Amino acid sequence: MPNLSFITSKAAVKESSIHGKGLFAIEQIKKGEIVCVKGGFIFDRQTLGEMPDWYRAAEIQIADDLFIGPLAENEREGSMIFSNHSCDPNIGVQGQIVFVAMRDIEAGEELTHDWATTDDDDYEMECKCGALSCRKIITGKDWQKSELQQKYCGYISTYLTNRINQSKHAPPS
């Protein structure tokens, strides 16, 4: 299995109470430290739509019609960053594929990001993060919520930041 993604040596993949496998700090991680970098191959939406069942959300969108992720089943595990969703995350994205600590993180904490900082898709699912601020239902369009844009300023993918800025500067219809 090729390692397409980077995960800091201060983290390990373990079973998660949120969902399946998760990424956990095994040492303290300081605010701003790189936690993981999503790797894989660049492909378009058509290719994504043709992926078989084993694929199950292994990609991250990086542009309107571009994604990064594995292309073969034996690459899936090595391309994953295992960051489950949380409405009260401790890591955020800088750029397109680099995830950093948003605050100091103690050993034992699950490393999570809010999918509103990376996803622009048509889905709705029940959230099981357990955070006091849990939204209960998350969608692939949560990035459009102004309160989340403000909450995650500096930790939203460049792709979504550009979409947010375009919508703010669009002429009224």
Backbone as a chain_set.jsonl record, in Angstrom:
{"seq": "MPNLSFITSKAAVKESSIHGKGLFAIEQIKKGEIVCVKGGFIFDRQTLGEMPDWYRAAEIQIADDLFIGPLAENEREGSMIFSNHSCDPNIGVQGQIVFVAMRDIEAGEELTHDWATTDDDDYEMECKCGALSCRKIITGKDWQKSELQQKYCGYISTYLTNRINQSKHAPPS", "coords": {"N": [[0.853, -1.186, 0.0], [0.783, 2.064, -1.033], [2.05, 5.082, 0.513], [0.434, 7.906, 0.191], [-0.378, 10.166, 1.452], [0.652, 12.424, 4.096], [1.135, 11.961, 7.541], [1.695, 13.315, 10.689], [4.263, 12.183, 12.948], [3.404, 12.455, 15.48], [0.869, 11.544, 15.695], [-1.62, 8.934, 15.477], [-3.509, 6.359, 13.865], [-6.566, 5.171, 15.014], [-9.383, 3.313, 16.374], [-12.45, 5.096, 16.254], [-14.857, 6.896, 18.186], [-16.51, 8.574, 16.885], [-16.659, 7.869, 14.117], [-15.825, 4.934, 12.511], [-12.45, 4.611, 11.719], [-10.168, 6.915, 13.208], [-8.026, 9.808, 13.549], [-5.597, 10.289, 16.003], [-3.985, 12.264, 18.482], [-0.846, 11.381, 19.722], [1.13, 12.509, 21.025], [1.693, 15.759, 22.456], [0.542, 18.387, 20.381], [1.388, 21.393, 18.994], [-0.25, 24.569, 18.459], [-0.613, 25.513, 15.099], [1.178, 23.651, 14.095], [1.901, 21.302, 11.486], [-0.3, 18.725, 10.868], [-1.291, 16.796, 9.096], [-1.103, 15.986, 5.59], [-2.998, 15.86, 2.784], [-2.805, 13.46, 0.271], [-2.475, 12.069, -3.056], [-3.916, 11.504, -6.274], [-4.71, 13.771, -8.931], [-7.884, 14.404, -10.223], [-10.932, 14.594, -12.228], [-14.482, 15.543, -11.864], [-16.079, 13.766, -13.297], [-14.543, 11.401, -13.312], [-14.555, 10.947, -10.54], [-17.285, 10.408, -10.181], [-17.44, 7.947, -11.41], [-16.197, 6.184, -9.733], [-15.926, 3.108, -7.883], [-17.791, 1.348, -5.223], [-15.952, 0.928, -3.069], [-14.644, 3.295, -2.793], [-15.868, 5.481, -1.309], [-15.861, 8.445, -0.268], [-13.071, 9.276, -0.271], [-11.709, 11.397, -1.204], [-10.663, 14.882, -1.556], [-12.011, 17.95, -2.463], [-10.461, 20.288, -4.648], [-10.757, 22.256, -6.53], [-13.212, 23.703, -8.797], [-13.794, 21.54, -10.577], [-11.972, 19.634, -9.849], [-10.283, 17.145, -7.927], [-8.514, 15.53, -5.223], [-7.148, 12.408, -4.482], [-7.132, 8.792, -4.004], [-6.757, 6.505, -6.795], [-6.877, 3.839, -7.175], [-7.934, 0.845, -5.516], [-6.008, -0.294, -3.802], [-4.603, 1.926, -3.053], [-6.137, 3.442, -1.4], [-6.14, 3.341, 1.533], [-3.566, 4.375, 2.092], [-3.865, 6.947, 1.208], [-5.559, 8.219, 2.87], [-6.367, 10.602, 5.463], [-7.72, 10.295, 7.756], [-9.243, 12.068, 9.275], [-11.946, 12.688, 11.037], [-15.2, 14.309, 10.946], [-15.967, 17.149, 12.985], [-17.995, 19.397, 14.815], [-16.731, 21.033, 16.503], [-13.837, 21.396, 15.906], [-10.257, 20.574, 16.02], [-8.261, 20.779, 14.197], [-7.47, 22.468, 11.126], [-7.722, 23.411, 7.659], [-5.102, 24.687, 5.654], [-4.381, 26.38, 2.79], [-4.858, 24.024, 0.285], [-4.573, 21.304, 0.914], [-3.172, 20.933, 3.247], [-3.235, 20.304, 6.657], [-3.487, 21.814, 9.779], [-2.829, 22.295, 13.313], [-5.321, 23.982, 15.084], [-5.275, 24.913, 17.574], [-3.477, 24.342, 20.667], [-3.03, 20.891, 21.152], [-3.75, 18.098, 23.107], [-2.194, 14.94, 23.972], [-3.991, 12.031, 23.137], [-6.337, 13.236, 22.275], [-8.82, 13.177, 19.697], [-8.134, 13.986, 16.359], [-9.741, 16.253, 14.481], [-11.594, 17.772, 11.777], [-13.791, 20.367, 10.645], [-16.003, 19.558, 8.224], [-17.13, 21.532, 6.749], [-15.133, 23.202, 6.031], [-13.846, 22.143, 3.897], [-15.572, 20.83, 2.117], [-17.706, 20.946, -0.724], [-20.44, 19.916, -1.719], [-23.264, 17.829, -2.577], [-24.742, 16.64, -0.08], [-26.272, 15.385, 2.896], [-26.048, 14.671, 6.26], [-26.442, 12.945, 9.396], [-24.883, 14.247, 12.228], [-22.402, 12.964, 14.371], [-20.598, 13.904, 16.19], [-20.597, 14.722, 18.85], [-19.984, 17.124, 20.065], [-20.568, 20.033, 22.144], [-21.445, 22.166, 20.658], [-22.626, 20.989, 18.473], [-24.037, 20.717, 15.225], [-25.944, 18.901, 14.574], [-27.076, 18.077, 12.051], [-25.143, 17.863, 9.193], [-24.074, 19.32, 6.127], [-22.985, 19.247, 2.698], [-22.891, 21.811, 1.908], [-22.449, 23.522, 3.971], [-20.355, 25.308, 4.179], [-21.26, 27.67, 3.17], [-22.491, 29.063, 5.179], [-22.453, 32.008, 6.979], [-21.675, 32.285, 9.674], [-20.012, 30.09, 10.062], [-18.025, 30.618, 8.213], [-16.86, 32.83, 9.409], [-16.067, 31.726, 11.895], [-14.112, 29.896, 11.097], [-12.182, 31.368, 9.797], [-9.199, 31.655, 8.05], [-8.741, 28.977, 8.179], [-9.992, 27.59, 6.15], [-10.34, 25.869, 3.091], [-8.465, 26.982, 0.249], [-9.825, 26.848, -2.158], [-12.577, 26.978, -1.325], [-12.495, 29.419, 0.052], [-12.014, 31.187, -2.047], [-14.449, 30.857, -3.428], [-16.212, 31.9, -1.505], [-15.317, 34.576, -1.391], [-15.867, 35.364, -4.03], [-18.663, 35.232, -4.029], [-19.277, 37.262, -2.261], [-18.538, 39.478, -3.67], [-20.083, 39.453, -5.872], [-22.365, 40.911, -8.202], [-25.615, 42.154, -7.178], [-28.527, 40.175, -7.765]], "CA": [[0.0, 0.0, 0.0], [1.605, 3.28, -1.082], [1.687, 6.216, 1.362], [0.243, 9.085, -0.64], [-0.594, 11.285, 2.368], [1.567, 12.548, 5.234], [0.573, 12.126, 8.882], [2.767, 13.558, 11.643], [4.621, 11.085, 13.859], [2.732, 12.728, 16.753], [-0.512, 11.072, 15.597], [-1.802, 7.542, 15.075], [-4.863, 5.972, 13.482], [-7.19, 4.245, 15.961], [-10.841, 3.277, 16.284], [-13.042, 6.365, 16.682], [-16.252, 6.872, 18.631], [-17.276, 9.387, 15.931], [-16.935, 7.037, 12.948], [-14.769, 4.063, 11.998], [-11.105, 4.957, 12.162], [-9.907, 8.341, 13.377], [-6.644, 10.19, 13.79], [-5.476, 10.708, 17.397], [-2.684, 12.766, 18.934], [-0.17, 10.494, 20.676], [1.977, 13.469, 21.742], [1.143, 17.104, 22.346], [0.735, 19.072, 19.105], [1.261, 22.834, 19.213], [-1.006, 25.353, 17.487], [0.119, 25.847, 13.88], [1.957, 22.507, 13.58], [1.28, 20.489, 10.442], [-0.779, 17.448, 11.379], [-1.362, 15.877, 7.973], [-1.199, 16.552, 4.242], [-3.753, 14.939, 1.93], [-2.113, 13.123, -0.959], [-3.208, 11.269, -4.026], [-3.86, 11.894, -7.678], [-5.678, 14.806, -9.305], [-8.843, 13.906, -11.214], [-12.112, 15.447, -12.403], [-15.754, 15.091, -11.291], [-16.544, 12.584, -14.034], [-13.8, 10.267, -12.762], [-15.084, 10.717, -9.198], [-18.598, 9.782, -10.33], [-17.276, 6.577, -11.915], [-15.487, 5.356, -8.762], [-16.764, 2.043, -7.301], [-18.222, 1.46, -3.825], [-14.838, 0.964, -2.11], [-14.077, 4.646, -2.739], [-16.514, 6.12, -0.153], [-15.388, 9.738, 0.263], [-11.624, 9.259, -0.04], [-11.149, 12.554, -1.904], [-10.933, 16.248, -1.122], [-12.145, 18.841, -3.612], [-9.454, 21.348, -4.65], [-11.197, 23.262, -7.492], [-14.574, 23.413, -9.242], [-13.919, 20.226, -11.196], [-10.769, 18.858, -9.54], [-10.247, 16.483, -6.634], [-7.297, 14.767, -4.944], [-7.445, 11.181, -3.763], [-6.608, 7.586, -4.638], [-7.443, 6.053, -7.999], [-6.968, 2.384, -7.115], [-8.335, 0.392, -4.184], [-4.838, -0.522, -2.95], [-4.063, 3.238, -2.677], [-7.097, 4.153, -0.535], [-5.667, 3.458, 2.925], [-2.387, 5.236, 2.119], [-4.2, 8.328, 0.846], [-6.468, 8.762, 3.87], [-5.815, 11.34, 6.607], [-8.502, 9.784, 8.878], [-9.791, 13.162, 10.071], [-13.404, 12.695, 11.078], [-15.836, 15.623, 11.117], [-16.456, 17.626, 14.278], [-18.489, 20.779, 14.829], [-15.784, 21.737, 17.367], [-12.604, 20.742, 15.489], [-8.982, 21.07, 16.519], [-7.375, 21.027, 13.053], [-8.098, 23.155, 10.002], [-6.947, 23.348, 6.414], [-4.439, 25.886, 5.143], [-4.161, 26.055, 1.384], [-5.832, 23.062, -0.222], [-4.411, 19.932, 1.384], [-2.361, 20.913, 4.468], [-4.06, 20.454, 7.854], [-2.676, 22.268, 10.903], [-3.512, 22.426, 14.604], [-5.951, 25.287, 15.291], [-4.982, 25.235, 18.972], [-2.663, 23.288, 21.258], [-3.788, 19.642, 21.254], [-3.145, 17.175, 24.062], [-2.155, 13.52, 23.621], [-5.252, 11.347, 23.386], [-7.453, 13.887, 21.583], [-9.024, 12.846, 18.286], [-7.858, 15.114, 15.467], [-10.916, 16.376, 13.619], [-11.828, 19.055, 11.127], [-15.18, 20.589, 10.238], [-16.047, 19.338, 6.778], [-17.546, 22.795, 6.113], [-13.925, 23.905, 5.592], [-13.285, 21.466, 2.722], [-16.561, 20.196, 1.247], [-18.753, 21.616, -1.502], [-21.057, 18.758, -2.336], [-24.688, 17.673, -2.281], [-25.051, 15.579, 0.87], [-26.758, 15.759, 4.217], [-25.915, 13.511, 7.136], [-26.534, 13.161, 10.837], [-23.575, 14.422, 12.841], [-22.228, 12.177, 15.591], [-19.338, 14.362, 16.78], [-20.746, 14.818, 20.293], [-19.591, 18.442, 20.57], [-21.659, 20.841, 22.694], [-21.906, 23.046, 19.581], [-22.958, 20.141, 17.326], [-25.119, 21.191, 14.359], [-26.841, 17.732, 14.463], [-27.092, 17.702, 10.631], [-24.142, 18.585, 8.405], [-24.289, 19.194, 4.689], [-21.864, 19.63, 1.844], [-23.01, 23.242, 1.604], [-22.312, 24.282, 5.226], [-19.353, 26.365, 3.983], [-21.972, 28.892, 2.793], [-23.017, 29.718, 6.388], [-21.535, 33.095, 7.355], [-21.114, 32.068, 11.01], [-18.903, 29.137, 9.932], [-16.953, 31.338, 7.51], [-16.18, 33.659, 10.414], [-15.466, 30.84, 12.889], [-12.956, 29.198, 10.543], [-11.351, 32.273, 8.993], [-7.803, 31.227, 8.082], [-8.693, 27.513, 8.206], [-10.897, 27.108, 5.104], [-9.553, 25.608, 1.886], [-8.345, 28.09, -0.701], [-10.924, 26.686, -3.117], [-13.812, 27.524, -0.75], [-12.27, 30.839, 0.336], [-12.243, 31.892, -3.32], [-15.906, 30.83, -3.688], [-16.805, 32.849, -0.56], [-14.975, 35.935, -1.842], [-16.615, 35.625, -5.274], [-20.07, 35.473, -3.719], [-19.381, 38.562, -1.588], [-18.286, 40.551, -4.636], [-20.965, 39.287, -7.035], [-23.409, 41.934, -8.246], [-26.918, 41.654, -6.751], [-29.345, 39.702, -8.89]], "C": [[0.897, 1.247, 0.0], [1.108, 4.341, -0.101], [1.633, 7.454, 0.488], [0.066, 10.334, 0.213], [0.463, 11.257, 3.469], [0.752, 12.699, 6.501], [1.744, 12.276, 9.839], [3.034, 12.327, 12.51], [3.989, 11.29, 15.241], [1.279, 12.268, 16.757], [-0.53, 9.616, 15.142], [-3.272, 7.294, 14.753], [-5.365, 4.912, 14.462], [-8.69, 4.221, 15.697], [-11.41, 4.563, 16.898], [-14.476, 6.172, 17.153], [-17.132, 7.717, 17.705], [-17.666, 8.536, 14.736], [-15.695, 6.227, 12.583], [-13.406, 4.344, 12.603], [-10.984, 6.468, 12.261], [-8.433, 8.559, 13.619], [-6.557, 10.781, 15.193], [-4.074, 11.21, 17.682], [-2.111, 11.758, 19.92], [0.891, 11.263, 21.458], [1.284, 14.817, 21.622], [1.508, 17.689, 20.98], [0.458, 20.548, 19.346], [0.438, 23.493, 18.1], [-0.095, 25.711, 16.314], [0.944, 24.714, 13.306], [1.179, 21.787, 12.488], [0.952, 19.127, 11.033], [-0.795, 16.413, 10.257], [-1.457, 16.661, 6.669], [-1.867, 15.503, 3.372], [-2.99, 14.711, 0.636], [-2.988, 12.295, -1.873], [-2.964, 11.777, -5.42], [-4.938, 12.936, -7.95], [-6.581, 14.247, -10.402], [-10.082, 14.789, -11.219], [-13.371, 14.792, -11.825], [-16.278, 13.844, -12.002], [-15.857, 11.327, -13.51], [-14.314, 9.929, -11.371], [-16.419, 9.977, -9.272], [-18.534, 8.336, -10.793], [-16.591, 5.647, -10.911], [-16.432, 4.32, -8.149], [-17.023, 2.261, -5.813], [-17.083, 1.561, -2.816], [-14.343, 2.382, -1.879], [-14.559, 5.434, -1.53], [-15.784, 7.343, 0.41], [-13.902, 9.733, 0.621], [-10.931, 10.48, -0.62], [-11.398, 13.856, -1.154], [-11.003, 17.102, -2.389], [-11.128, 19.966, -3.504], [-9.761, 22.456, -5.659], [-12.586, 22.847, -7.976], [-14.727, 21.995, -9.771], [-12.688, 19.357, -10.936], [-10.787, 18.361, -8.098], [-8.884, 15.821, -6.462], [-7.683, 13.567, -4.104], [-6.833, 9.99, -4.472], [-7.37, 7.276, -5.919], [-7.596, 4.538, -8.034], [-7.251, 1.962, -5.674], [-7.135, 0.192, -3.263], [-4.154, 0.782, -2.532], [-4.916, 3.94, -1.624], [-6.542, 4.395, 0.864], [-4.499, 4.442, 3.023], [-2.661, 6.677, 1.726], [-5.059, 9.007, 1.912], [-5.706, 9.556, 4.941], [-6.604, 11.018, 7.88], [-9.01, 10.875, 9.809], [-11.309, 13.134, 9.968], [-13.911, 14.126, 11.241], [-16.115, 15.88, 12.595], [-16.938, 19.061, 14.106], [-17.639, 21.649, 15.754], [-14.394, 21.14, 17.1], [-11.36, 21.329, 16.141], [-7.932, 21.204, 15.414], [-8.175, 21.696, 11.941], [-7.164, 23.13, 8.814], [-6.34, 24.721, 6.118], [-3.998, 25.561, 3.726], [-5.25, 25.103, 0.94], [-5.779, 21.731, 0.516], [-3.609, 19.812, 2.678], [-3.26, 21.202, 5.669], [-3.154, 20.749, 9.04], [-3.523, 22.325, 12.175], [-4.041, 23.851, 14.748], [-5.724, 25.796, 16.713], [-4.013, 24.172, 19.463], [-3.556, 22.067, 21.483], [-3.032, 18.689, 22.172], [-3.156, 15.742, 23.522], [-3.482, 12.876, 24.013], [-6.44, 11.958, 22.67], [-7.569, 13.372, 20.155], [-8.826, 14.115, 17.462], [-8.958, 15.178, 14.413], [-10.915, 17.728, 12.927], [-13.309, 19.159, 10.783], [-15.212, 20.48, 8.722], [-16.564, 20.56, 6.032], [-16.338, 23.566, 5.597], [-13.314, 23.287, 4.34], [-14.326, 21.013, 1.711], [-17.496, 21.174, 0.563], [-19.428, 20.531, -2.316], [-22.526, 18.712, -1.941], [-24.893, 16.461, -1.381], [-25.589, 16.211, 2.14], [-26.627, 14.516, 5.077], [-26.031, 13.911, 8.6], [-25.122, 13.246, 11.397], [-23.523, 13.654, 14.15], [-20.972, 12.608, 16.342], [-19.413, 14.485, 18.297], [-20.355, 16.16, 20.899], [-20.803, 19.181, 21.135], [-22.267, 21.731, 21.62], [-22.335, 22.272, 18.334], [-24.168, 20.693, 16.566], [-26.17, 20.113, 14.131], [-26.945, 17.2, 13.031], [-26.012, 18.531, 9.947], [-24.43, 18.338, 6.931], [-23.019, 19.595, 3.95], [-21.902, 21.084, 1.435], [-22.876, 24.106, 2.862], [-21.291, 25.408, 5.115], [-20.017, 27.696, 3.638], [-22.516, 29.656, 4.005], [-22.011, 30.756, 6.877], [-20.925, 32.886, 8.732], [-19.95, 31.064, 10.969], [-17.731, 29.766, 9.184], [-16.156, 32.181, 8.495], [-15.43, 32.789, 11.417], [-14.157, 30.234, 12.38], [-12.068, 30.069, 9.655], [-9.875, 31.885, 9.163], [-7.632, 29.72, 8.068], [-9.693, 26.892, 7.227], [-10.066, 26.926, 3.841], [-9.553, 26.82, 0.96], [-9.481, 28.042, -1.716], [-12.211, 27.302, -2.565], [-13.669, 28.999, -0.401], [-12.499, 31.665, -0.926], [-13.723, 31.931, -3.665], [-16.619, 31.834, -2.775], [-16.55, 34.272, -1.019], [-15.701, 36.306, -3.121], [-18.071, 35.953, -4.981], [-20.273, 36.811, -3.026], [-19.25, 39.717, -2.566], [-19.162, 40.442, -5.882], [-22.013, 40.413, -7.02], [-24.751, 41.346, -7.822], [-27.744, 41.228, -7.957], [-30.719, 40.314, -8.891]], "O": [[1.677, 1.454, 0.93], [-0.097, 4.491, 0.1], [2.669, 7.989, 0.092], [0.331, 11.443, -0.252], [1.081, 10.228, 3.74], [-0.208, 13.468, 6.543], [2.678, 11.474, 9.817], [2.131, 11.53, 12.767], [4.036, 10.39, 16.08], [0.535, 12.556, 17.695], [0.41, 9.132, 14.511], [-4.161, 7.943, 15.305], [-4.702, 3.905, 14.712], [-9.205, 5.006, 14.902], [-10.922, 5.051, 17.918], [-15.222, 5.377, 16.581], [-18.356, 7.595, 17.732], [-18.838, 8.471, 14.368], [-14.625, 6.797, 12.37], [-13.225, 4.321, 13.821], [-11.611, 7.207, 11.503], [-7.682, 7.615, 13.863], [-7.337, 11.665, 15.545], [-3.092, 10.656, 17.187], [-2.8, 11.327, 20.845], [1.472, 10.753, 22.415], [0.396, 14.997, 20.788], [2.623, 17.513, 20.489], [-0.606, 20.905, 19.851], [0.432, 23.034, 16.957], [1.039, 26.152, 16.503], [1.372, 24.788, 12.154], [-0.045, 21.675, 12.553], [1.807, 18.464, 11.619], [-0.359, 15.278, 10.452], [-1.837, 17.831, 6.649], [-1.364, 14.388, 3.237], [-2.574, 15.666, -0.02], [-4.088, 11.879, -1.511], [-1.941, 12.398, -5.71], [-5.962, 12.97, -7.268], [-6.101, 13.686, -11.387], [-10.265, 15.625, -10.335], [-13.339, 13.652, -11.363], [-16.857, 12.964, -11.365], [-16.508, 10.306, -13.288], [-14.492, 8.754, -11.047], [-16.656, 9.034, -8.517], [-19.482, 7.579, -10.586], [-16.417, 4.46, -11.188], [-17.605, 4.613, -7.919], [-16.543, 3.227, -5.221], [-17.24, 2.226, -1.792], [-13.688, 2.648, -0.871], [-13.746, 5.999, -0.799], [-15.157, 7.257, 1.465], [-13.53, 10.151, 1.718], [-9.708, 10.597, -0.543], [-12.225, 13.924, -0.245], [-10.155, 16.987, -3.275], [-10.936, 20.538, -2.431], [-9.097, 23.492, -5.65], [-13.082, 21.78, -7.617], [-15.7, 21.317, -9.44], [-12.394, 18.449, -11.713], [-11.238, 19.052, -7.184], [-8.18, 15.58, -7.442], [-8.442, 13.681, -3.142], [-6.091, 10.158, -5.44], [-8.497, 7.734, -6.103], [-8.364, 4.012, -8.84], [-6.854, 2.645, -4.73], [-7.225, 0.475, -2.068], [-3.217, 0.751, -1.734], [-4.477, 4.919, -1.02], [-6.486, 5.536, 1.322], [-4.454, 5.256, 3.945], [-1.797, 7.54, 1.885], [-5.266, 10.219, 1.869], [-4.567, 9.236, 5.281], [-6.201, 11.424, 8.97], [-9.19, 10.637, 11.003], [-11.883, 13.506, 8.944], [-13.164, 15.029, 11.619], [-16.45, 14.968, 13.351], [-16.359, 19.838, 13.347], [-17.807, 22.868, 15.785], [-13.836, 20.458, 17.96], [-11.389, 22.412, 16.727], [-6.83, 21.691, 15.667], [-9.388, 21.516, 11.828], [-5.969, 22.862, 8.946], [-6.974, 25.76, 6.304], [-3.312, 24.564, 3.5], [-6.431, 25.343, 1.188], [-6.811, 21.094, 0.725], [-3.386, 18.701, 3.159], [-3.96, 22.214, 5.7], [-2.18, 20.037, 9.284], [-4.751, 22.392, 12.126], [-3.299, 24.815, 14.557], [-5.954, 26.969, 17.009], [-3.75, 23.201, 18.755], [-4.691, 22.192, 21.945], [-1.824, 18.5, 22.03], [-4.015, 15.378, 22.719], [-4.024, 13.145, 25.086], [-7.451, 11.285, 22.47], [-6.564, 13.155, 19.479], [-9.3, 15.188, 17.836], [-9.094, 14.288, 13.573], [-10.325, 18.696, 13.41], [-13.994, 18.145, 10.648], [-14.526, 21.226, 8.023], [-16.453, 20.626, 4.808], [-16.497, 24.493, 4.804], [-12.367, 23.838, 3.777], [-13.991, 20.826, 0.542], [-18.01, 22.106, 1.182], [-19.043, 20.256, -3.452], [-22.972, 19.467, -1.077], [-25.186, 15.37, -1.87], [-25.388, 17.395, 2.415], [-27.046, 13.43, 4.675], [-25.758, 15.048, 8.983], [-24.269, 12.417, 11.08], [-24.467, 13.682, 14.94], [-20.351, 11.806, 17.039], [-18.389, 14.364, 18.969], [-20.39, 16.319, 22.119], [-21.927, 18.988, 20.671], [-23.463, 22.022, 21.657], [-22.399, 22.847, 17.248], [-25.175, 21.081, 17.159], [-27.208, 20.401, 13.535], [-26.904, 15.987, 12.825], [-25.968, 19.752, 10.099], [-24.956, 17.294, 6.545], [-22.11, 20.201, 4.516], [-21.035, 21.544, 0.691], [-23.162, 25.303, 2.817], [-21.354, 26.37, 5.88], [-19.398, 28.748, 3.798], [-22.961, 30.794, 3.857], [-20.858, 30.428, 7.156], [-19.775, 33.264, 8.954], [-19.008, 31.178, 11.753], [-16.573, 29.479, 9.489], [-14.928, 32.241, 8.425], [-14.282, 33.081, 11.752], [-13.204, 30.077, 13.144], [-11.292, 29.551, 8.852], [-9.373, 31.799, 10.283], [-6.511, 29.224, 7.957], [-10.182, 25.787, 7.458], [-9.187, 27.737, 3.551], [-10.521, 27.579, 0.903], [-10.032, 29.078, -2.088], [-12.872, 28.07, -3.265], [-14.628, 29.758, -0.544], [-13.114, 32.73, -0.868], [-14.207, 32.953, -4.152], [-17.525, 32.539, -3.218], [-17.469, 35.092, -1.036], [-16.111, 37.455, -3.281], [-18.651, 36.841, -5.606], [-21.324, 37.434, -3.18], [-19.78, 40.803, -2.332], [-19.018, 41.22, -6.826], [-22.487, 40.815, -5.957], [-25.012, 40.168, -8.071], [-27.672, 41.836, -9.025], [-31.526, 40.018, -9.772]]}, "num_chains": 1, "name": "protein.A"}
